[in-house]
Amino acid sequence: MYFKSKSLCEIKLYEALKAQNVICYLPLIKKTTEYQHRIYTRMVPMFGGGYVFASIVRHGFDLTRINRNLLKVFYLNDYDSASLLKDLRTVRKYEILAQTHKVEVMTNLQINDPVVITKGYLKGEVAQIKRFKNHETVVVQLAAIPVVMTVELPVDFVNRKDFCL
């Protein structure tokens, strides 16, 4: 079975189910953002749409405790349930990997690629990738400054120049 929560209420629904001892799972992924020139890292739900996955509830759950955050409950047959469980095991592997590495579908950044900085204080600047410090940080050389100047940025802050508008 799985639950669909109201918009931006996935974590509240997950916590309400856990408080009732319902075995449930909410895949999370690390997101890096910048506010007022400070970089923050937080865990957000991996899938949009507010889905929380739960096992078969043997002794039920109290709807009044989760009704504020709940939109719909979906019950699955045995075949769909087994298929969902298999997919969730794969998702869990990527979630564990995402805790220590930058997980992206088809990362296309390579050394010496031109990139555009899309977030942060240097937004809009063109740069060239010099090296990857780790899976979350990239060192770029700014093209606008005639002197050699490198800057460390989170990988989320740059896009390949070919794909930017």
MARSEDO-962531 format. One line per 10 residues: their letters; for each residue x, y, z of N, C-alpha, C, O. Coordinates in Angstrom, 2 decimals. Layout:
REM residues N
a> X/Y/Z/X/Y/Z/X/Y/Z/X/Y/Z ~ ...
***
This chain:
REM residues 165
myfkskslce> 0.85/-1.16/0.00/0.00/0.00/0.00/0.89/1.22/0.00/2.03/1.17/0.45 ~ 0.36/2.31/-0.51/1.08/3.56/-0.41/0.10/4.70/-0.24/-1.08/4.60/-0.57 ~ 0.62/5.79/0.30/-0.18/6.96/0.62/0.24/8.12/-0.27/1.42/8.25/-0.61 ~ -0.70/8.94/-0.63/-0.40/10.18/-1.34/-0.74/11.32/-0.40/-1.88/11.44/0.06 ~ 0.24/12.15/-0.12/0.03/13.25/0.82/-0.36/14.52/0.08/-0.26/14.60/-1.14 ~ -0.79/15.49/0.83/-1.04/16.81/0.27/0.30/17.43/-0.10/1.35/16.95/0.33 ~ 0.26/18.47/-0.88/1.47/19.11/-1.35/2.35/19.57/-0.19/1.88/20.22/0.74 ~ 3.62/19.21/-0.25/4.65/19.58/0.73/4.40/19.03/2.14/4.92/19.58/3.11 ~ 3.62/17.97/2.26/3.32/17.37/3.57/3.84/15.95/3.68/3.41/15.21/4.57 ~ 4.76/15.54/2.81/5.23/14.16/2.81/5.91/13.79/4.12/5.65/12.73/4.68
iklyealkaq> 6.78/14.66/4.61/7.53/14.35/5.82/6.60/14.32/7.03/6.78/13.48/7.92 ~ 5.61/15.21/7.08/4.65/15.20/8.19/3.83/13.91/8.18/3.59/13.33/9.24 ~ 3.41/13.47/7.00/2.66/12.22/6.89/3.54/11.04/7.31/3.08/10.14/8.02 ~ 4.78/11.04/6.86/5.72/9.98/7.23/5.90/9.91/8.75/5.86/8.82/9.33 ~ 6.09/11.06/9.38/6.27/11.08/10.83/5.01/10.65/11.57/5.10/9.99/12.60 ~ 3.83/11.01/11.05/2.57/10.61/11.68/2.37/9.10/11.59/1.88/8.48/12.53 ~ 2.76/8.50/10.46/2.66/7.05/10.32/3.66/6.34/11.23/3.32/5.33/11.85 ~ 4.88/6.87/11.32/5.88/6.27/12.21/5.44/6.35/13.67/5.74/5.45/14.45 ~ 4.74/7.42/14.04/4.26/7.57/15.42/3.22/6.50/15.76/3.04/6.17/16.93 ~ 2.54/5.97/14.74/1.54/4.92/14.96/2.13/3.53/14.75/1.39/2.55/14.66
nvicylplik> 3.44/3.43/14.66/4.16/2.16/14.46/3.80/1.48/13.15/3.79/0.26/13.06 ~ 3.51/2.28/12.12/3.30/1.75/10.78/4.66/1.72/10.09/5.35/2.73/10.05 ~ 5.03/0.57/9.55/6.31/0.45/8.85/6.15/1.14/7.51/5.38/0.69/6.65 ~ 6.88/2.25/7.32/6.74/3.02/6.09/8.10/3.52/5.63/9.09/3.44/6.36 ~ 8.13/4.03/4.41/9.39/4.43/3.79/9.16/5.67/2.93/8.25/5.70/2.11 ~ 9.97/6.68/3.13/9.95/7.90/2.34/11.36/8.12/1.80/12.24/8.51/2.57 ~ 11.58/7.89/0.50/12.93/8.10/-0.04/13.31/9.58/-0.04/12.54/10.42/-0.49 ~ 14.49/9.87/0.48/14.97/11.25/0.57/16.26/11.41/-0.21/17.01/10.45/-0.41 ~ 16.51/12.63/-0.65/17.74/12.94/-1.38/18.28/14.28/-0.89/17.51/15.14/-0.48 ~ 19.59/14.45/-0.93/20.22/15.66/-0.45/20.07/16.78/-1.49/20.30/16.57/-2.68
ktteyqhriy> 19.69/17.98/-1.03/19.56/19.13/-1.91/20.37/20.28/-1.33/20.32/20.54/-0.13 ~ 21.12/20.96/-2.19/21.96/22.08/-1.77/21.36/23.37/-2.33/21.10/23.46/-3.53 ~ 21.14/24.35/-1.47/20.63/25.65/-1.90/21.43/26.75/-1.21/22.15/26.50/-0.24 ~ 21.30/27.96/-1.73/22.00/29.10/-1.16/20.99/30.18/-0.82/20.19/30.58/-1.66 ~ 21.05/30.66/0.41/20.23/31.77/0.87/21.17/32.80/1.50/21.93/32.47/2.41 ~ 21.11/34.03/1.03/21.92/35.12/1.56/23.40/34.73/1.62/24.06/34.95/2.63 ~ 23.89/34.17/0.56/25.30/33.80/0.40/25.76/32.73/1.39/26.95/32.63/1.67 ~ 24.83/31.95/1.91/25.17/30.80/2.75/24.63/29.56/2.07/23.53/29.58/1.51 ~ 25.40/28.50/2.10/25.00/27.26/1.45/24.40/26.33/2.49/25.01/26.06/3.52 ~ 23.19/25.85/2.20/22.49/24.93/3.10/22.26/23.61/2.39/21.96/23.57/1.20
trmvpmfggg> 22.41/22.54/3.12/22.15/21.21/2.60/21.04/20.60/3.45/21.10/20.60/4.68 ~ 20.01/20.07/2.77/18.89/19.46/3.48/18.42/18.24/2.71/18.72/18.07/1.53 ~ 17.67/17.40/3.40/17.12/16.20/2.78/15.67/16.49/2.38/14.87/16.94/3.20 ~ 15.34/16.22/1.12/13.99/16.44/0.60/13.49/15.13/-0.01/14.30/14.27/-0.35 ~ 12.18/14.97/-0.16/11.66/13.74/-0.78/12.20/13.56/-2.20/12.28/14.52/-2.97 ~ 12.56/12.33/-2.53/13.14/12.03/-3.82/12.13/12.18/-4.96/12.48/12.61/-6.05 ~ 10.88/11.84/-4.69/9.85/11.89/-5.72/8.87/13.00/-5.42/8.43/13.16/-4.28 ~ 8.53/13.76/-6.44/7.48/14.76/-6.28/6.13/14.07/-6.23/6.00/12.92/-6.63 ~ 5.14/14.77/-5.76/3.80/14.20/-5.73/3.41/13.65/-4.39/2.25/13.26/-4.21 ~ 4.31/13.61/-3.44/3.96/13.27/-2.07/3.63/11.82/-1.80/2.61/11.55/-1.17
yvfasivrhg> 4.45/10.89/-2.25/4.18/9.48/-2.02/4.98/8.96/-0.83/6.19/9.17/-0.73 ~ 4.28/8.27/0.08/4.90/7.58/1.21/4.50/6.12/1.09/3.31/5.80/0.98 ~ 5.47/5.23/1.11/5.21/3.81/0.91/5.16/3.10/2.26/5.98/3.36/3.13 ~ 4.18/2.20/2.42/4.00/1.51/3.69/3.77/0.03/3.44/3.33/-0.38/2.37 ~ 4.09/-0.76/4.46/3.83/-2.19/4.37/2.37/-2.45/4.73/1.63/-1.53/5.07 ~ 1.98/-3.70/4.64/0.61/-4.06/5.00/0.41/-3.75/6.49/1.20/-4.17/7.33 ~ -0.63/-3.03/6.77/-0.91/-2.65/8.16/-1.81/-3.72/8.76/-2.95/-3.89/8.34 ~ -1.29/-4.44/9.75/-2.03/-5.56/10.34/-3.08/-5.09/11.34/-4.20/-5.61/11.36 ~ -2.74/-4.13/12.15/-3.67/-3.69/13.18/-4.26/-2.32/12.88/-4.82/-1.69/13.78 ~ -4.14/-1.85/11.65/-4.76/-0.59/11.24/-4.00/0.64/11.72/-2.96/0.54/12.37
fdltrinrnl> -4.55/1.77/11.37/-3.97/3.04/11.77/-5.09/4.03/11.98/-6.19/3.86/11.46 ~ -4.81/5.06/12.74/-5.81/6.06/13.09/-5.80/7.16/12.04/-4.85/7.93/11.95 ~ -6.87/7.24/11.25/-6.94/8.24/10.19/-7.00/9.66/10.73/-6.55/10.59/10.07 ~ -7.55/9.84/11.91/-7.67/11.20/12.44/-6.32/11.83/12.72/-6.19/13.06/12.70 ~ -5.30/11.01/12.97/-3.96/11.54/13.24/-3.22/11.92/11.96/-2.30/12.74/12.00 ~ -3.61/11.34/10.83/-2.90/11.64/9.58/-3.79/12.33/8.56/-3.32/12.67/7.48 ~ -5.07/12.53/8.87/-6.02/13.06/7.90/-5.64/14.45/7.40/-5.92/14.79/6.25 ~ -5.01/15.24/8.23/-4.64/16.60/7.86/-3.62/16.61/6.71/-3.60/17.55/5.92 ~ -2.79/15.60/6.63/-1.74/15.54/5.61/-2.04/14.56/4.48/-1.33/14.55/3.48 ~ -3.08/13.75/4.64/-3.36/12.66/3.70/-4.29/13.11/2.59/-5.26/13.83/2.82
lkvfylndyd> -3.98/12.68/1.37/-4.85/12.95/0.24/-5.57/11.68/-0.20/-6.77/11.71/-0.44 ~ -4.83/10.56/-0.30/-5.44/9.31/-0.75/-4.60/8.12/-0.30/-3.38/8.22/-0.15 ~ -5.27/6.98/-0.09/-4.59/5.72/0.25/-4.80/4.76/-0.91/-5.93/4.59/-1.38 ~ -3.73/4.15/-1.38/-3.80/3.20/-2.49/-3.47/1.81/-1.97/-2.42/1.60/-1.35 ~ -4.35/0.86/-2.22/-4.12/-0.54/-1.86/-3.72/-1.29/-3.12/-4.29/-1.06/-4.18 ~ -2.74/-2.18/-3.00/-2.21/-2.91/-4.15/-2.49/-4.39/-4.01/-2.59/-4.92/-2.90 ~ -2.62/-5.07/-5.18/-2.73/-6.53/-5.14/-1.33/-7.13/-4.93/-0.34/-6.39/-4.90 ~ -1.25/-8.43/-4.79/0.03/-9.08/-4.46/1.08/-8.87/-5.54/2.25/-8.64/-5.23 ~ 0.68/-8.95/-6.82/1.64/-8.80/-7.91/2.21/-7.38/-7.94/3.43/-7.20/-8.02 ~ 1.34/-6.39/-7.87/1.81/-5.00/-7.88/2.61/-4.67/-6.63/3.55/-3.88/-6.68
sasllkdlrt> 2.25/-5.27/-5.53/2.96/-5.06/-4.28/4.39/-5.60/-4.37/5.33/-4.95/-3.91 ~ 4.55/-6.78/-4.96/5.88/-7.36/-5.13/6.72/-6.53/-6.09/7.92/-6.33/-5.88 ~ 6.09/-6.04/-7.16/6.80/-5.20/-8.12/7.24/-3.88/-7.48/8.36/-3.42/-7.71 ~ 6.36/-3.29/-6.68/6.71/-2.05/-5.99/7.84/-2.27/-4.99/8.74/-1.44/-4.88 ~ 7.81/-3.38/-4.29/8.87/-3.68/-3.32/10.22/-3.84/-4.02/11.24/-3.38/-3.50 ~ 10.23/-4.47/-5.18/11.47/-4.63/-5.95/12.00/-3.26/-6.38/13.20/-3.00/-6.28 ~ 11.11/-2.40/-6.85/11.52/-1.06/-7.27/12.02/-0.23/-6.09/12.97/0.54/-6.22 ~ 11.37/-0.38/-4.94/11.79/0.39/-3.76/13.15/-0.06/-3.24/13.89/0.75/-2.68 ~ 13.48/-1.33/-3.42/14.82/-1.79/-3.04/15.88/-1.11/-3.90/16.95/-0.74/-3.41 ~ 15.59/-0.96/-5.19/16.51/-0.26/-6.08/16.62/1.21/-5.69/17.72/1.77/-5.66
vrkyeilaqt> 15.49/1.83/-5.39/15.49/3.23/-4.96/16.30/3.39/-3.68/17.03/4.38/-3.53 ~ 16.19/2.45/-2.76/16.93/2.52/-1.50/18.43/2.48/-1.73/19.19/3.16/-1.04 ~ 18.88/1.68/-2.71/20.31/1.64/-3.03/20.80/3.01/-3.49/21.87/3.46/-3.09 ~ 20.00/3.67/-4.34/20.38/5.01/-4.80/20.30/6.04/-3.68/21.09/6.98/-3.64 ~ 19.36/5.86/-2.77/19.25/6.78/-1.64/20.48/6.68/-0.74/21.00/7.69/-0.28 ~ 20.94/5.47/-0.49/22.15/5.28/0.33/23.36/5.87/-0.38/24.20/6.50/0.25 ~ 23.45/5.68/-1.68/24.54/6.26/-2.46/24.48/7.78/-2.45/25.52/8.44/-2.42 ~ 23.27/8.35/-2.47/23.11/9.80/-2.50/23.51/10.48/-1.19/23.70/11.69/-1.17 ~ 23.63/9.73/-0.12/24.04/10.33/1.15/25.50/10.74/1.14/25.88/11.67/1.85 ~ 26.32/10.07/0.35/27.74/10.39/0.31/28.22/10.88/-1.05/29.33/11.41/-1.16
hkvevmtnlq> 27.42/10.70/-2.09/27.82/11.08/-3.43/26.72/11.90/-4.10/25.57/11.88/-3.67 ~ 27.10/12.61/-5.13/26.13/13.33/-5.93/25.52/12.35/-6.91/26.21/11.85/-7.80 ~ 24.24/12.06/-6.76/23.55/11.12/-7.64/22.73/11.92/-8.63/21.87/12.72/-8.24 ~ 23.00/11.71/-9.89/22.30/12.43/-10.94/22.11/11.48/-12.10/22.95/10.61/-12.34 ~ 21.03/11.63/-12.81/20.81/10.81/-13.99/21.63/11.41/-15.12/21.46/12.58/-15.47 ~ 22.52/10.61/-15.69/23.38/11.01/-16.81/24.12/12.32/-16.53/23.86/13.33/-17.19 ~ 25.01/12.31/-15.60/25.81/13.51/-15.38/26.69/13.74/-16.60/27.36/12.83/-17.09 ~ 26.67/14.97/-17.10/27.37/15.25/-18.35/28.51/16.23/-18.15/29.01/16.79/-19.13 ~ 28.94/16.45/-16.94/30.02/17.38/-16.68/31.36/16.65/-16.72/31.53/15.60/-16.10 ~ 32.30/17.24/-17.47/33.64/16.68/-17.57/34.65/17.80/-17.45/34.30/18.98/-17.58
indpvvitkg> 35.89/17.45/-17.21/36.95/18.44/-17.08/37.11/19.18/-18.41/37.04/18.57/-19.48 ~ 37.34/20.49/-18.33/37.51/21.42/-19.46/36.21/21.73/-20.19/36.25/22.38/-21.24 ~ 35.07/21.30/-19.69/33.78/21.68/-20.29/33.42/23.10/-19.88/33.62/23.49/-18.73 ~ 32.88/23.89/-20.83/32.37/25.21/-20.44/31.03/25.05/-19.72/30.18/24.27/-20.14 ~ 30.85/25.80/-18.64/29.62/25.73/-17.86/29.13/27.15/-17.56/29.89/28.12/-17.63 ~ 27.85/27.24/-17.24/27.26/28.48/-16.78/26.86/28.27/-15.33/26.21/27.27/-15.00 ~ 27.22/29.18/-14.47/26.85/29.09/-13.06/25.40/29.55/-12.95/25.06/30.67/-13.34 ~ 24.54/28.68/-12.41/23.10/28.95/-12.39/22.58/29.42/-11.05/21.44/29.90/-10.97 ~ 23.37/29.31/-9.99/22.91/29.72/-8.66/24.05/30.40/-7.93/25.22/30.23/-8.28 ~ 23.69/31.16/-6.92/24.70/31.76/-6.07/25.11/33.16/-6.51/24.50/33.75/-7.40
ylkgevaqik> 26.15/33.67/-5.87/26.62/35.03/-6.09/27.14/35.22/-7.52/27.03/36.31/-8.07 ~ 27.69/34.19/-8.12/28.26/34.27/-9.47/27.28/33.81/-10.55/27.71/33.41/-11.63 ~ 26.00/33.86/-10.28/24.97/33.40/-11.22/25.10/34.12/-12.56/25.21/35.34/-12.62 ~ 25.09/33.33/-13.64/25.18/33.88/-14.98/26.59/33.92/-15.54/26.76/34.13/-16.74 ~ 27.60/33.72/-14.72/28.98/33.75/-15.18/29.33/32.48/-15.94/28.84/31.39/-15.62 ~ 30.18/32.63/-16.94/30.67/31.49/-17.72/32.00/31.05/-17.11/32.83/31.89/-16.74 ~ 32.18/29.75/-17.00/33.40/29.21/-16.39/33.78/27.92/-17.11/33.05/27.42/-17.96 ~ 34.95/27.40/-16.74/35.44/26.15/-17.30/35.81/25.23/-16.14/36.47/25.65/-15.19 ~ 35.39/23.97/-16.22/35.67/23.02/-15.14/37.15/22.65/-15.16/37.69/22.24/-16.18 ~ 37.79/22.82/-14.00/39.20/22.46/-13.87/39.37/21.09/-13.23/40.20/20.30/-13.67
rfknhetvvv> 38.60/20.82/-12.18/38.67/19.51/-11.54/37.47/19.33/-10.62/36.78/20.29/-10.29 ~ 37.25/18.09/-10.24/36.21/17.75/-9.27/36.88/17.50/-7.93/37.73/16.61/-7.82 ~ 36.50/18.27/-6.93/37.11/18.11/-5.60/36.59/16.85/-4.93/37.36/16.07/-4.38 ~ 35.29/16.66/-4.97/34.65/15.43/-4.51/33.36/15.32/-5.31/33.20/16.00/-6.32 ~ 32.46/14.48/-4.89/31.25/14.28/-5.68/30.23/15.40/-5.52/29.20/15.41/-6.19 ~ 30.51/16.33/-4.63/29.58/17.44/-4.42/30.16/18.78/-4.82/29.41/19.75/-4.94 ~ 31.45/18.87/-5.02/32.11/20.15/-5.27/32.92/20.08/-6.56/33.60/19.10/-6.84 ~ 32.83/21.16/-7.34/33.58/21.26/-8.58/34.41/22.55/-8.51/33.95/23.56/-7.99 ~ 35.63/22.51/-9.05/36.49/23.68/-9.11/36.43/24.20/-10.53/36.76/23.49/-11.48 ~ 36.00/25.47/-10.68/35.86/26.06/-12.01/36.77/27.28/-12.13/37.09/27.92/-11.13
qlaaipvvmt> 37.17/27.59/-13.37/37.94/28.79/-13.65/37.01/29.77/-14.34/36.41/29.45/-15.37 ~ 36.89/30.96/-13.78/36.00/31.97/-14.35/36.59/32.52/-15.64/37.79/32.81/-15.70 ~ 35.76/32.66/-16.67/36.22/33.14/-17.97/36.25/34.66/-18.04/37.02/35.21/-18.83 ~ 35.45/35.35/-17.25/35.34/36.81/-17.33/36.54/37.53/-16.74/36.79/38.69/-17.08 ~ 37.28/36.88/-15.87/38.41/37.53/-15.21/39.69/37.14/-15.94/39.98/35.95/-16.08 ~ 40.47/38.14/-16.42/41.67/37.81/-17.21/42.74/37.07/-16.42/43.53/36.33/-17.00 ~ 42.78/37.25/-15.10/43.74/36.54/-14.28/43.15/35.16/-13.98/41.93/35.00/-13.95 ~ 44.01/34.20/-13.78/43.52/32.85/-13.48/42.91/32.87/-12.07/43.59/33.12/-11.08 ~ 41.61/32.58/-12.02/40.91/32.56/-10.73/40.00/31.35/-10.71/39.14/31.18/-11.58 ~ 40.19/30.51/-9.71/39.34/29.33/-9.59/38.43/29.48/-8.39/38.78/30.12/-7.40
velpvdfvnr> 37.25/28.88/-8.50/36.23/28.97/-7.46/35.70/27.57/-7.21/35.47/26.81/-8.16 ~ 35.49/27.23/-5.93/34.85/25.95/-5.59/33.36/26.18/-5.44/32.93/27.07/-4.70 ~ 32.56/25.37/-6.14/31.11/25.48/-6.10/30.49/24.11/-5.94/31.10/23.12/-6.33 ~ 29.29/24.02/-5.36/28.56/22.75/-5.38/28.20/22.39/-6.83/27.96/23.28/-7.64 ~ 28.17/21.12/-7.13/27.87/20.67/-8.49/26.48/21.13/-8.93/26.25/21.36/-10.11 ~ 25.56/21.28/-7.98/24.21/21.74/-8.31/24.19/23.15/-8.89/23.22/23.54/-9.53 ~ 25.26/23.92/-8.67/25.27/25.32/-9.07/25.72/25.53/-10.52/25.70/26.67/-10.99 ~ 26.13/24.49/-11.23/26.61/24.67/-12.60/25.85/23.77/-13.57/25.44/22.66/-13.22 ~ 25.69/24.27/-14.79/25.11/23.51/-15.90/26.02/23.65/-17.10/26.71/24.66/-17.25 ~ 26.02/22.64/-17.94/26.81/22.71/-19.16/26.34/23.86/-20.02/25.13/24.11/-20.10
kdfcl> 27.24/24.56/-20.65/26.89/25.74/-21.43/26.01/25.37/-22.62/25.18/26.18/-23.03 ~ 26.16/24.18/-23.19/25.37/23.76/-24.35/23.89/23.69/-24.01/23.04/23.97/-24.86 ~ 23.57/23.30/-22.76/22.19/23.04/-22.37/21.52/24.24/-21.74/20.32/24.17/-21.44 ~ 22.22/25.33/-21.53/21.63/26.51/-20.89/21.01/27.42/-21.94/21.46/27.46/-23.09 ~ 19.99/28.14/-21.54/19.34/29.09/-22.45/20.01/30.43/-22.39/19.59/31.36/-23.09
***
